[in-house]
Amino acid sequence: MDTMQERTEAQDLPYDVFARACPSRGTLEHVTGRWGALTLGALHEGSLRFNELRRRVDGVSEKMLSQTLHALERDGLVHREAQPTNPPRVDYELTPLGHELAERLLSLIRFVEGRMDDVLAARQRYDVTRGAR
């Protein structure tokens, strides 16, 4: 597909993430932010309870994970299910839309992980030429 055809097809879409007022910007931010991407990737492995998810997404605070899950649930990407047990149990899992999105994110994540040697070498070259430490 050539670039002109891609642009024409993109113009036919009802949403344009490059437009300031487009609601897709908020969802893109939720999905591509550090905690959103990692949360979606972790949930791709299967349903997890809050603390299991927090352990899996190493470094996320309880507050940030809670905010991230709320945003992803609101966007229809994560399903939250409270079990009527004592103590209460809450499970999180991807919706079909969330699963599709996580597949795409994981492709990007695997690409980045697979090319980290190149990235680290580029950083080193940059730092040497810029006199950074």
C-alpha positions as CSV (number, residue, x, y, z in Angstrom):
1,M,0.0,0.0,0.0
2,D,1.5,3.4,-0.9
3,T,1.6,6.4,1.3
4,M,-1.0,8.4,-0.5
5,Q,-3.5,5.5,-0.3
6,E,-2.8,5.1,3.4
7,R,-3.4,8.8,4.0
8,T,-6.7,8.6,2.1
9,E,-7.9,5.6,4.1
10,A,-6.9,7.3,7.3
11,Q,-8.9,10.4,6.4
12,D,-12.0,8.2,6.0
13,L,-11.8,7.2,9.6
14,P,-14.2,8.9,12.0
15,Y,-11.4,9.6,14.5
16,D,-8.0,11.3,14.1
17,V,-5.6,10.9,16.9
18,F,-3.6,13.9,15.5
19,A,-6.6,16.2,16.0
20,R,-6.5,18.0,19.4
21,A,-10.1,17.3,20.4
22,C,-10.2,13.7,19.2
23,P,-11.2,11.3,22.1
24,S,-8.9,8.7,20.8
25,R,-6.0,10.6,22.3
26,G,-7.0,9.7,25.8
27,T,-7.2,6.0,25.0
28,L,-3.9,6.1,23.2
29,E,-2.4,7.7,26.3
30,H,-3.9,5.1,28.6
31,V,-2.6,2.3,26.4
32,T,0.9,3.6,25.5
33,G,1.8,5.0,28.9
34,R,4.3,2.9,30.8
35,W,1.8,1.4,33.3
36,G,-1.0,0.9,30.7
37,A,1.2,-1.0,28.3
38,L,2.7,-3.2,31.0
39,T,-0.7,-3.8,32.6
40,L,-2.2,-4.9,29.3
41,G,0.8,-7.1,28.6
42,A,0.6,-8.7,32.0
43,L,-3.1,-9.4,31.7
44,H,-2.5,-11.0,28.3
45,E,-1.1,-13.9,30.3
46,G,-4.5,-14.4,31.9
47,S,-6.7,-13.2,34.7
48,L,-4.9,-11.8,37.7
49,R,-5.9,-10.4,41.1
50,F,-4.8,-6.9,42.0
51,N,-1.7,-7.9,44.1
52,E,-0.7,-10.5,41.6
53,L,-0.8,-7.9,38.9
54,R,1.1,-5.5,41.0
55,R,3.9,-8.0,41.6
56,R,3.9,-8.8,37.8
57,V,4.2,-5.1,36.9
58,D,7.3,-4.5,39.0
59,G,7.7,-1.0,40.2
60,V,4.1,0.2,39.9
61,S,2.6,1.8,43.0
62,E,-0.8,0.7,44.3
63,K,-2.2,4.1,43.4
64,M,-0.9,4.1,39.9
65,L,-2.1,0.5,39.2
66,S,-5.5,1.4,40.5
67,Q,-5.8,4.5,38.3
68,T,-4.5,2.6,35.3
69,L,-7.0,-0.3,35.8
70,H,-9.8,2.2,36.2
71,A,-8.8,4.0,32.9
72,L,-8.5,0.7,31.0
73,E,-11.8,-0.6,32.4
74,R,-13.5,2.6,31.3
75,D,-12.0,2.3,27.8
76,G,-13.5,-1.2,27.6
77,L,-10.1,-3.0,27.6
78,V,-10.1,-4.6,31.0
79,H,-12.9,-6.4,32.8
80,R,-13.1,-6.2,36.6
81,E,-15.0,-8.9,38.4
82,A,-15.6,-8.8,42.2
83,Q,-16.2,-12.2,43.7
84,P,-18.6,-12.4,46.6
85,T,-16.2,-14.1,49.0
86,N,-14.8,-13.2,52.4
87,P,-12.4,-11.6,52.1
88,P,-13.6,-10.0,48.8
89,R,-11.7,-11.1,45.7
90,V,-11.3,-9.0,42.6
91,D,-10.0,-10.4,39.4
92,Y,-9.0,-8.5,36.3
93,E,-8.9,-9.8,32.8
94,L,-8.7,-8.4,29.2
95,T,-11.9,-7.9,27.2
96,P,-11.8,-9.1,23.6
97,L,-10.9,-5.6,22.6
98,G,-8.2,-5.5,25.2
99,H,-6.8,-8.8,24.1
100,E,-6.6,-7.6,20.5
101,L,-4.8,-4.5,21.6
102,A,-2.4,-6.4,24.0
103,E,-1.4,-8.6,21.1
104,R,-0.3,-5.6,19.1
105,L,1.5,-4.0,22.1
106,L,3.3,-7.3,22.8
107,S,4.7,-7.3,19.3
108,L,6.1,-3.8,19.9
109,I,7.4,-4.9,23.3
110,R,9.1,-8.0,21.8
111,F,10.6,-5.8,19.1
112,V,12.1,-3.4,21.6
113,E,13.4,-6.2,23.8
114,G,15.0,-7.9,20.8
115,R,16.7,-4.8,19.6
116,M,18.0,-3.5,23.0
117,D,21.6,-4.3,22.1
118,D,21.3,-1.9,19.2
119,V,19.6,0.7,21.4
120,L,22.2,0.5,24.1
121,A,25.0,0.8,21.5
122,A,23.3,3.9,20.0
123,R,23.0,5.4,23.5
124,Q,26.7,4.8,24.1
125,R,27.6,6.4,20.8
126,Y,25.4,9.4,21.5
127,D,26.8,9.9,25.0
128,V,30.4,9.7,23.7
129,T,29.7,12.3,21.0
130,R,27.8,14.6,23.4
131,G,30.3,14.2,26.2
132,A,27.7,12.8,28.6
133,R,28.5,10.4,31.4
